[in-house]
Amino acid sequence: VLGDRYQQATYTNVMMGNPVEGMGTMAFDNLKNVFISTYIDNVGTGLMKMEGTWDEAAKSMTLKGNCVDPASGLAKETQITQVFKVINKNTHFVEMFGPDADGKPFKMMEINYRRK
């Protein structure tokens, strides 16, 4: 979108019996020399923003950022790590990690993106 400067992804699924819709963007920030990612969904009303670098050998990038966990019911920001892997030109795989109740990393979700 926007002159091929951004990749836009939409997401639909059912989580715990409720429909979930999400939308994200991915782009390369020419001034910062990093990839940037944003994500919003109908689970909460906050915005997730992350930054990271591309690993050509692994065909992936690791992005780090912050967001408010809507499930916590608190307005406290938490650190998130997302691993974005390119499987092929039509398929991407994303894993997201955040802290558990003890502060240790755990996989919060994974998404398979497929181009329509």
CYANA upper distance limits for C-alpha pairs under 8 A (distance plus 0.5 A):
  1 VAL  CA      5 ARG  CA      6.99
  1 VAL  CA      6 TYR  CA      5.87
  1 VAL  CA      7 GLN  CA      6.60
  1 VAL  CA      8 GLN  CA      7.05
  2 LEU  CA      6 TYR  CA      6.87
  5 ARG  CA     27 ALA  CA      6.82
  5 ARG  CA     28 PHE  CA      8.17
  6 TYR  CA     25 THR  CA      6.86
  6 TYR  CA     26 MET  CA      6.12
  6 TYR  CA     27 ALA  CA      5.25
  6 TYR  CA     28 PHE  CA      8.32
  7 GLN  CA     25 THR  CA      6.00
  7 GLN  CA     26 MET  CA      5.58
  7 GLN  CA     27 ALA  CA      6.86
  8 GLN  CA     23 MET  CA      7.76
  8 GLN  CA     24 GLY  CA      6.27
  8 GLN  CA     25 THR  CA      5.10
  8 GLN  CA     26 MET  CA      7.14
  9 ALA  CA     23 MET  CA      6.15
  9 ALA  CA     24 GLY  CA      5.69
  9 ALA  CA     25 THR  CA      6.82
  9 ALA  CA    113 TYR  CA      8.48
 10 THR  CA     21 GLU  CA      7.92
 10 THR  CA     22 GLY  CA      6.19
 10 THR  CA     23 MET  CA      4.95
 10 THR  CA     24 GLY  CA      6.98
 11 TYR  CA     20 VAL  CA      8.26
 11 TYR  CA     21 GLU  CA      5.99
 11 TYR  CA     22 GLY  CA      5.31
 11 TYR  CA     23 MET  CA      6.60
 12 THR  CA     19 PRO  CA      7.79
 12 THR  CA     20 VAL  CA      6.07
 12 THR  CA     21 GLU  CA      5.07
 12 THR  CA     22 GLY  CA      6.99
 13 ASN  CA     19 PRO  CA      6.37
 13 ASN  CA     20 VAL  CA      5.70
 13 ASN  CA     21 GLU  CA      7.22
 14 VAL  CA     18 ASN  CA      5.76
 14 VAL  CA     19 PRO  CA      4.91
 14 VAL  CA     20 VAL  CA      6.08
 15 MET  CA     19 PRO  CA      6.86
 15 MET  CA     20 VAL  CA      7.00
 20 VAL  CA     41 ASP  CA      7.65
 20 VAL  CA     42 ASN  CA      6.69
 20 VAL  CA     43 VAL  CA      7.23
 21 GLU  CA     41 ASP  CA      6.03
 21 GLU  CA     42 ASN  CA      6.25
 21 GLU  CA     43 VAL  CA      8.47
 22 GLY  CA     39 TYR  CA      7.61
 22 GLY  CA     40 ILE  CA      6.12
 22 GLY  CA     41 ASP  CA      4.43
 22 GLY  CA     42 ASN  CA      7.04
 23 MET  CA     39 TYR  CA      6.21
 23 MET  CA     40 ILE  CA      6.01
 23 MET  CA     41 ASP  CA      6.75
 24 GLY  CA     37 SER  CA      7.52
 24 GLY  CA     38 THR  CA      5.81
 24 GLY  CA     39 TYR  CA      4.69
 24 GLY  CA     40 ILE  CA      6.93
 25 THR  CA     37 SER  CA      5.98
 25 THR  CA     38 THR  CA      5.74
 25 THR  CA     39 TYR  CA      7.14
 26 MET  CA     35 PHE  CA      7.52
 26 MET  CA     36 ILE  CA      6.24
 26 MET  CA     37 SER  CA      5.01
 26 MET  CA     38 THR  CA      7.27
 27 ALA  CA     35 PHE  CA      6.10
 27 ALA  CA     36 ILE  CA      5.94
 27 ALA  CA     37 SER  CA      7.13
 28 PHE  CA     33 ASN  CA      7.49
 28 PHE  CA     34 VAL  CA      6.32
 28 PHE  CA     35 PHE  CA      4.79
 28 PHE  CA     36 ILE  CA      6.59
 29 ASP  CA     33 ASN  CA      6.04
 29 ASP  CA     34 VAL  CA      6.00
 29 ASP  CA     35 PHE  CA      6.34
 29 ASP  CA     36 ILE  CA      7.03
 30 ASN  CA     34 VAL  CA      7.77
 34 VAL  CA     51 GLU  CA      6.87
 34 VAL  CA     52 GLY  CA      6.12
 34 VAL  CA     53 THR  CA      5.92
 35 PHE  CA     51 GLU  CA      6.02
 35 PHE  CA     52 GLY  CA      5.78
 35 PHE  CA     53 THR  CA      6.41
 35 PHE  CA     54 TRP  CA      8.05
 35 PHE  CA     63 LEU  CA      8.37
 36 ILE  CA     49 LYS  CA      7.75
 36 ILE  CA     50 MET  CA      6.24
 36 ILE  CA     51 GLU  CA      5.06
 36 ILE  CA     52 GLY  CA      7.21
 36 ILE  CA     63 LEU  CA      8.38
 37 SER  CA     48 MET  CA      8.43
 37 SER  CA     49 LYS  CA      6.15
 37 SER  CA     50 MET  CA      5.67
 37 SER  CA     51 GLU  CA      6.85
 37 SER  CA     63 LEU  CA      8.39
 38 THR  CA     47 LEU  CA      7.39
 38 THR  CA     48 MET  CA      5.93
 38 THR  CA     49 LYS  CA      5.07
 38 THR  CA     50 MET  CA      7.05
 39 TYR  CA     47 LEU  CA      6.50
 39 TYR  CA     48 MET  CA      5.61
 39 TYR  CA     49 LYS  CA      7.25
 40 ILE  CA     44 GLY  CA      8.29
 40 ILE  CA     45 THR  CA      7.84
 40 ILE  CA     46 GLY  CA      7.21
 40 ILE  CA     47 LEU  CA      5.85
 40 ILE  CA     48 MET  CA      7.09
 41 ASP  CA     45 THR  CA      7.73
 43 VAL  CA     70 PRO  CA      7.49
 44 GLY  CA     70 PRO  CA      5.86
 46 GLY  CA     67 CYS  CA      7.63
 46 GLY  CA     68 VAL  CA      7.06
 47 LEU  CA     67 CYS  CA      7.08
 47 LEU  CA     68 VAL  CA      8.49
 48 MET  CA     65 GLY  CA      7.81
 48 MET  CA     66 ASN  CA      6.74
 48 MET  CA     67 CYS  CA      5.39
 48 MET  CA     68 VAL  CA      8.29
 49 LYS  CA     65 GLY  CA      6.25
 49 LYS  CA     66 ASN  CA      6.92
 49 LYS  CA     67 CYS  CA      7.68
 50 MET  CA     63 LEU  CA      6.07
 50 MET  CA     64 LYS  CA      5.50
 50 MET  CA     65 GLY  CA      4.59
 50 MET  CA     66 ASN  CA      7.39
 51 GLU  CA     63 LEU  CA      5.39
 51 GLU  CA     64 LYS  CA      6.01
 51 GLU  CA     65 GLY  CA      6.92
 52 GLY  CA     61 MET  CA      6.94
 52 GLY  CA     62 THR  CA      6.00
 52 GLY  CA     63 LEU  CA      4.57
 52 GLY  CA     64 LYS  CA      6.77
 53 THR  CA     61 MET  CA      6.08
 53 THR  CA     62 THR  CA      6.94
 53 THR  CA     63 LEU  CA      7.55
 54 TRP  CA     59 LYS  CA      7.93
 54 TRP  CA     60 SER  CA      6.49
 54 TRP  CA     61 MET  CA      4.97
 54 TRP  CA     62 THR  CA      7.80
 55 ASP  CA     59 LYS  CA      6.34
 55 ASP  CA     60 SER  CA      5.93
 55 ASP  CA     61 MET  CA      6.15
 56 GLU  CA     60 SER  CA      7.34
 58 ALA  CA     85 LYS  CA      8.38
 59 LYS  CA     85 LYS  CA      6.55
 59 LYS  CA     86 VAL  CA      6.22
 59 LYS  CA     87 ILE  CA      8.34
 60 SER  CA     83 VAL  CA      7.45
 60 SER  CA     84 PHE  CA      5.91
 60 SER  CA     85 LYS  CA      4.71
 60 SER  CA     86 VAL  CA      6.53
 61 MET  CA     83 VAL  CA      6.34
 61 MET  CA     84 PHE  CA      5.79
 61 MET  CA     85 LYS  CA      7.13
 62 THR  CA     81 THR  CA      7.45
 62 THR  CA     82 GLN  CA      6.23
 62 THR  CA     83 VAL  CA      5.08
 62 THR  CA     84 PHE  CA      6.85
 63 LEU  CA     81 THR  CA      6.23
 63 LEU  CA     82 GLN  CA      5.61
 63 LEU  CA     83 VAL  CA      6.87
 63 LEU  CA     84 PHE  CA      8.22
 64 LYS  CA     79 GLN  CA      7.80
 64 LYS  CA     80 ILE  CA      6.28
 64 LYS  CA     81 THR  CA      5.07
 64 LYS  CA     82 GLN  CA      6.87
 65 GLY  CA     79 GLN  CA      6.27
 65 GLY  CA     80 ILE  CA      5.87
 65 GLY  CA     81 THR  CA      7.11
 66 ASN  CA     77 GLU  CA      6.54
 66 ASN  CA     78 THR  CA      5.94
 66 ASN  CA     79 GLN  CA      5.07
 66 ASN  CA     80 ILE  CA      6.04
 67 CYS  CA     77 GLU  CA      5.72
 67 CYS  CA     78 THR  CA      6.11
 67 CYS  CA     79 GLN  CA      7.26
 67 CYS  CA     80 ILE  CA      7.58
 68 VAL  CA     74 LEU  CA      8.09
 68 VAL  CA     75 ALA  CA      6.65
 68 VAL  CA     76 LYS  CA      6.31
 68 VAL  CA     77 GLU  CA      5.06
 68 VAL  CA     78 THR  CA      6.50
 69 ASP  CA     73 GLY  CA      7.89
 69 ASP  CA     74 LEU  CA      7.96
 69 ASP  CA     75 ALA  CA      8.43
 69 ASP  CA     76 LYS  CA      8.13
 69 ASP  CA     77 GLU  CA      7.71
 69 ASP  CA     78 THR  CA      7.48
 70 PRO  CA     74 LEU  CA      7.75
 78 THR  CA     98 GLY  CA      7.94
 78 THR  CA     99 PRO  CA      8.13
 79 GLN  CA     98 GLY  CA      6.84
 79 GLN  CA     99 PRO  CA      7.97
 80 ILE  CA     96 MET  CA      7.51
 80 ILE  CA     97 PHE  CA      6.33
 80 ILE  CA     98 GLY  CA      5.43
 80 ILE  CA     99 PRO  CA      8.34
 81 THR  CA     96 MET  CA      6.27
 81 THR  CA     97 PHE  CA      5.65
 81 THR  CA     98 GLY  CA      7.02
 82 GLN  CA     94 VAL  CA      7.30
 82 GLN  CA     95 GLU  CA      6.15
 82 GLN  CA     96 MET  CA      4.88
 82 GLN  CA     97 PHE  CA      6.75
 83 VAL  CA     94 VAL  CA      6.15
 83 VAL  CA     95 GLU  CA      5.77
 83 VAL  CA     96 MET  CA      6.98
 84 PHE  CA     92 HIS  CA      7.61
 84 PHE  CA     93 PHE  CA      6.49
 84 PHE  CA     94 VAL  CA      5.14
 84 PHE  CA     95 GLU  CA      7.27
 85 LYS  CA     92 HIS  CA      6.17
 85 LYS  CA     93 PHE  CA      5.63
 85 LYS  CA     94 VAL  CA      6.77
 86 VAL  CA     91 THR  CA      7.03
 86 VAL  CA     92 HIS  CA      5.15
 86 VAL  CA     93 PHE  CA      7.00
 87 ILE  CA     91 THR  CA      5.93
 87 ILE  CA     92 HIS  CA      5.93
 87 ILE  CA     93 PHE  CA      7.41
 88 ASN  CA     92 HIS  CA      7.48
 90 ASN  CA    113 TYR  CA      8.48
 90 ASN  CA    114 ARG  CA      6.09
 90 ASN  CA    115 ARG  CA      5.51
 91 THR  CA    112 ASN  CA      7.60
 91 THR  CA    113 TYR  CA      6.07
 91 THR  CA    114 ARG  CA      5.20
 91 THR  CA    115 ARG  CA      7.06
 92 HIS  CA    112 ASN  CA      6.50
 92 HIS  CA    113 TYR  CA      5.54
 92 HIS  CA    114 ARG  CA      7.19
 93 PHE  CA    110 GLU  CA      7.84
 93 PHE  CA    111 ILE  CA      6.38
 93 PHE  CA    112 ASN  CA      5.21
 93 PHE  CA    113 TYR  CA      6.66
 94 VAL  CA    110 GLU  CA      5.92
 94 VAL  CA    111 ILE  CA      5.66
 94 VAL  CA    112 ASN  CA      7.03
 94 VAL  CA    113 TYR  CA      8.43
 95 GLU  CA    107 LYS  CA      7.47
 95 GLU  CA    108 MET  CA      8.22
 95 GLU  CA    109 MET  CA      6.41
 95 GLU  CA    110 GLU  CA      4.86
 95 GLU  CA    111 ILE  CA      7.14
 96 MET  CA    107 LYS  CA      6.29
 96 MET  CA    108 MET  CA      6.07
 96 MET  CA    109 MET  CA      5.91
 96 MET  CA    110 GLU  CA      6.77
 97 PHE  CA    105 PRO  CA      6.60
 97 PHE  CA    106 PHE  CA      5.84
 97 PHE  CA    107 LYS  CA      4.92
 97 PHE  CA    108 MET  CA      5.77
 97 PHE  CA    109 MET  CA      7.79
 98 GLY  CA    104 LYS  CA      8.34
 98 GLY  CA    105 PRO  CA      5.76
 98 GLY  CA    106 PHE  CA      6.20
 98 GLY  CA    107 LYS  CA      7.17
 98 GLY  CA    108 MET  CA      6.82
 99 PRO  CA    103 GLY  CA      5.11
 99 PRO  CA    104 LYS  CA      5.48
 99 PRO  CA    105 PRO  CA      4.96
 99 PRO  CA    106 PHE  CA      6.56
100 ASP  CA    104 LYS  CA      5.87
100 ASP  CA    105 PRO  CA      6.61
100 ASP  CA    106 PHE  CA      6.68
